[in-house]
Amino acid sequence: MTAAAATEQGSGAAFDAVAIGTAIQRRIGVKTSRDEPLARFTTMRVGGPADLFATVHNVHELRAIVRFARSREIPLTLLGRGSDVVIADAGVRGLVVQNRAEGSRIDDAAATYTAESGVPMARAATETQKAGMTGLEFGLAIPGTVGGAVWANAGAHENDVAAVVDWADVLLADGTESRLDTKDMRLSYRDSRFKSPAGDVVLSASFNLESADAATIAGRLDEIRKWRREHQPLGIPSAGSAFRNPAGDSAGRLIDAAGLKGLRIGGAAISEKHANFIVNDQKGSAADVRAVLERARDEVARQFGVELVPEIELVGDWGSAA
């Protein structure tokens, strides 16, 4: 599951949102809604409706609703905080589940922090700071959740999840659960085993940290906040970094060098402040955002021969544009 979204395709059978929603509410105790607009659940603020939408608030509900969907071969999309994602204007078919499983605990003696997959990474950074634990400060710059951060091996400020994660409890595609260590997660630059089509879902994760002075850690968090204010387009709808950095270079530098800062298509544009951010500053559509993303990719390839890999996930019913 991403900070953005992870999607599983069902059998393609007819989707009866009323019957499925009733069954979910009766069996799991989770409320559902039909034709729920999804734009407000993403940081880019674009996207059409979900056929059926539900929010889970703990791991028990998350586990149950994923198993329910799989048992009925229902198309399933898991949504975290909606960063690094652009949802199609036509929306998402099937069931969309927003993960708000946000339990966490701190073991002072072992200097570990364990969190359910819906915990925001920024909260993980501040909770561990208050406990006098260092190692997750970079999470302040990650707009998604613990589950999404593990899914993508998210990183910032010269650190990433792989450097601190100890294990993750995972719901496997066959319905069983397993505790995976770092090696089993196959973490690499912005990648992991969870990005494969297998359908493993992160339920929770634990991080090995180090004890440190809480005031010193707070100072580091302040430095990260200041850096972000100075270098990133905060306060404007955006999905975060648009592309992964190619080896030995940065996507932002290449896009800037291609003369694309400020490029606008419809209501979406490449940020003047940071060229690896696409901002939706004039109420653009998902199609606008995708057009800017593809234009930047194509121009960098044409001018420099570098194929930029999107960090943004395109989710939903893109029709002929997919």
C-alpha positions in Angstrom: 0.0 0.0 0.0 1.4 3.3 -0.9 1.5 6.8 0.5 -0.5 7.1 -2.7 -2.5 4.0 -3.6 -2.2 0.3 -4.5 -4.7 -1.3 -6.7 -5.8 -4.9 -7.2 -7.9 -6.0 -10.1 -10.9 -8.3 -9.6 -12.4 -10.8 -12.0 -14.3 -8.1 -14.0 -17.7 -9.5 -12.8 -20.6 -7.0 -12.4 -20.0 -4.7 -9.4 -23.1 -4.3 -7.2 -22.0 -1.4 -4.9 -25.3 -1.5 -2.9 -25.0 -5.2 -2.1 -21.3 -5.1 -1.4 -21.6 -2.0 0.8 -24.3 -3.6 2.8 -22.3 -6.7 3.3 -19.2 -4.8 4.4 -21.2 -2.8 6.9 -22.9 -5.9 8.3 -19.9 -8.2 8.4 -17.0 -5.8 9.2 -18.8 -2.9 10.8 -17.3 -0.3 8.4 -19.5 2.3 6.8 -19.4 2.7 3.1 -20.5 5.4 0.6 -21.2 5.2 -3.1 -19.9 7.5 -5.8 -17.6 9.2 -3.3 -15.5 12.1 -4.8 -11.8 11.2 -4.3 -10.1 14.5 -5.0 -10.3 15.6 -1.4 -8.5 12.5 -0.3 -5.4 13.3 -2.3 -2.7 15.9 -2.0 -3.1 16.8 -5.7 -6.8 17.5 -5.2 -7.9 15.8 -8.4 -9.8 12.7 -9.2 -13.3 11.4 -9.9 -15.5 9.2 -7.7 -15.1 5.7 -6.3 -17.8 3.3 -7.0 -17.7 2.3 -3.4 -15.6 4.0 -0.6 -14.7 3.0 3.0 -12.4 4.2 5.7 -10.8 1.8 8.1 -9.5 2.9 11.5 -7.4 0.0 12.7 -5.5 -3.0 11.5 -8.4 -5.4 12.3 -10.7 -3.5 9.9 -8.0 -3.2 7.3 -7.2 -7.0 7.4 -10.9 -7.9 7.3 -11.9 -5.6 4.4 -8.9 -6.7 2.2 -9.8 -10.4 2.8 -13.4 -9.7 2.1 -12.6 -8.0 -1.2 -10.2 -10.7 -2.3 -12.7 -13.5 -1.4 -15.2 -11.9 -3.7 -12.7 -10.8 -6.4 -13.7 -7.2 -6.0 -11.4 -4.6 -7.6 -9.7 -3.0 -4.6 -7.7 0.2 -4.3 -5.9 1.0 -1.0 -5.4 4.7 -0.4 -3.1 6.2 2.3 -2.7 10.0 2.6 -3.1 10.4 -1.2 0.4 11.7 -1.9 2.4 10.5 -4.9 -0.9 9.7 -6.6 -3.0 11.1 -9.4 -6.5 9.7 -9.6 -8.2 9.7 -13.0 -11.0 12.2 -13.7 -13.3 9.3 -14.3 -12.6 7.9 -10.8 -11.8 4.4 -9.6 -13.9 1.3 -10.3 -14.7 -1.1 -7.5 -13.9 -0.5 -3.8 -11.5 2.2 -2.6 -10.4 1.8 1.0 -8.8 4.7 2.9 -6.3 3.5 5.5 -6.6 5.4 8.8 -5.1 2.6 11.0 -3.0 4.9 13.2 -2.0 3.0 16.3 1.6 3.3 17.5 3.8 2.4 20.4 7.2 3.3 21.7 9.6 0.9 23.5 12.0 3.2 25.3 14.3 0.4 26.5 14.8 -1.0 23.0 14.6 2.3 21.2 12.0 1.0 18.8 8.9 2.6 17.3 6.1 0.4 16.0 3.3 1.9 14.0 0.2 0.7 12.1 0.4 1.4 8.4 -1.9 4.4 8.4 0.2 6.4 10.7 1.4 9.6 8.9 5.2 9.7 8.6 5.3 13.3 9.9 3.6 12.1 13.1 6.1 9.2 13.4 8.9 11.9 13.2 7.4 14.0 15.9 6.3 11.2 18.2 9.8 9.7 18.2 11.4 13.1 18.7 9.3 13.6 21.9 10.4 10.2 23.1 14.1 11.1 22.6 14.6 8.8 19.6 16.5 9.7 16.5 16.4 8.2 13.0 12.9 9.1 11.7 13.4 12.8 11.3 13.3 12.5 7.5 9.7 11.3 7.9 8.7 14.9 8.5 9.4 15.5 4.7 7.3 12.4 3.7 3.7 13.4 3.1 2.4 9.8 3.2 1.9 7.0 5.7 4.1 4.4 7.3 2.6 1.7 5.0 3.2 3.9 1.9 6.7 4.7 3.1 7.6 1.0 3.4 5.9 0.3 0.1 8.1 2.8 -1.7 11.1 2.8 0.5 10.5 6.5 0.9 13.3 8.8 1.7 14.5 12.4 2.1 17.4 14.3 3.5 19.9 11.5 2.8 18.0 8.9 4.7 15.3 6.3 3.9 13.1 3.6 5.3 15.6 0.8 4.5 18.1 2.4 6.9 15.8 2.2 10.0 13.0 -0.4 9.4 13.3 -3.6 11.4 10.3 -5.6 10.3 6.8 -5.3 8.8 3.7 -7.3 9.5 2.2 -8.1 6.1 -1.1 -9.6 4.8 0.0 -11.8 2.0 -1.9 -12.4 -1.2 -3.0 -15.9 -0.1 -4.6 -14.4 3.0 -2.0 -15.5 5.5 0.1 -13.1 7.5 3.9 -12.9 7.9 6.5 -10.8 9.7 9.1 -9.8 7.1 12.5 -8.6 8.0 14.4 -5.9 6.0 16.0 -8.4 3.7 12.7 -10.0 2.8 11.2 -6.6 2.0 13.7 -6.3 -0.9 14.1 -2.5 -0.4 15.9 -0.5 -3.0 15.8 3.1 -4.2 12.1 4.0 -4.1 11.2 0.3 -4.6 10.3 -2.9 -2.6 8.7 -6.3 -3.0 5.3 -4.6 -2.3 5.3 -3.0 -5.7 5.0 -6.4 -7.4 1.6 -7.6 -8.5 1.5 -10.2 -5.7 -0.7 -8.0 -3.6 1.1 -8.0 -0.2 -0.4 -5.4 2.2 1.7 -3.8 4.9 -0.3 -3.8 8.2 2.3 -2.3 10.5 6.1 -1.8 10.8 8.7 -1.4 13.4 11.8 0.9 13.3 15.1 0.6 15.1 16.2 4.0 16.3 18.7 5.5 18.7 18.3 7.4 21.9 19.2 11.1 21.7 18.5 14.4 23.3 14.9 15.4 22.4 15.8 19.1 22.1 18.6 18.3 19.6 16.2 16.2 17.5 13.7 19.0 17.6 16.4 21.3 16.1 16.9 18.9 13.2 13.1 18.9 12.6 13.1 22.6 12.5 16.0 22.6 9.9 13.9 20.2 7.8 10.8 22.5 8.0 12.9 25.5 7.1 14.5 23.6 4.1 11.1 22.6 2.8 9.7 26.1 3.1 12.6 27.4 1.1 12.8 24.8 -1.6 9.4 23.2 -2.1 6.0 24.6 -3.1 4.2 24.0 0.2 0.6 25.0 0.6 -0.2 24.3 -3.1 -1.9 21.1 -4.2 0.9 18.7 -5.4 1.6 15.0 -5.3 5.2 15.5 -4.1 8.2 14.5 -6.2 7.0 13.8 -9.8 10.0 11.6 -10.8 12.7 9.4 -9.2 16.2 10.8 -9.4 18.2 9.1 -12.1 21.6 7.7 -11.1 24.1 10.5 -10.5 21.7 13.3 -11.2 18.5 14.9 -10.1 15.2 14.9 -11.9 14.6 18.5 -10.9 17.9 19.7 -12.4 17.2 18.0 -15.7 13.6 19.4 -15.9 14.9 22.9 -15.1 17.8 22.5 -17.6 15.2 21.5 -20.3 13.6 25.0 -19.7 10.4 23.6 -18.3 10.0 25.5 -15.1 6.6 27.2 -15.2 5.3 25.0 -18.0 1.5 25.0 -17.8 -1.2 22.8 -19.3 -4.7 23.7 -18.1 -4.6 24.2 -14.4 -1.4 22.2 -13.7 2.1 23.5 -14.0 5.7 22.6 -13.2 6.6 24.6 -10.1 8.8 27.6 -10.4 10.2 26.8 -7.0 11.2 23.2 -7.6 11.1 21.6 -11.1 10.4 18.1 -9.8 7.0 19.2 -8.4 3.9 19.5 -10.5 1.4 21.8 -8.8 -2.3 22.1 -9.4 -2.5 25.8 -8.6 -5.5 26.6 -10.8 -8.0 23.8 -10.1 -6.7 21.6 -12.9 -7.9 18.2 -13.9 -6.1 14.9 -13.5 -5.7 15.0 -17.3 -3.9 18.3 -17.0 -1.5 16.9 -14.4 -0.8 13.8 -16.5 -0.1 15.9 -19.6 2.5 18.0 -17.7 4.1 14.8 -16.3 4.4 13.3 -19.8 5.6 16.5 -21.4 8.4 16.7 -18.8 9.4 13.1 -19.3 9.4 13.4 -23.1 11.4 16.7 -23.2 14.1 15.4 -20.8 14.4 12.2 -22.9 14.6 14.3 -26.1 17.1 16.8 -24.9 19.3 14.7 -22.7 18.6 11.1 -23.5 17.5 10.3 -19.9 14.4 8.4 -19.3 12.8 9.7 -16.1 10.8 7.2 -14.1 7.6 8.7 -12.5 7.4 8.6 -8.8 3.7 9.6 -9.1 1.3 6.7 -9.5 -1.6 7.1 -12.0 -4.6 5.3 -10.5 -8.1 4.6 -11.7 -10.0 4.6 -14.9 -7.9 6.4 -17.5 -9.7 4.9 -20.4 -7.9 5.4 -23.7 -5.3 7.6 -22.0 -4.0 4.7 -20.0 
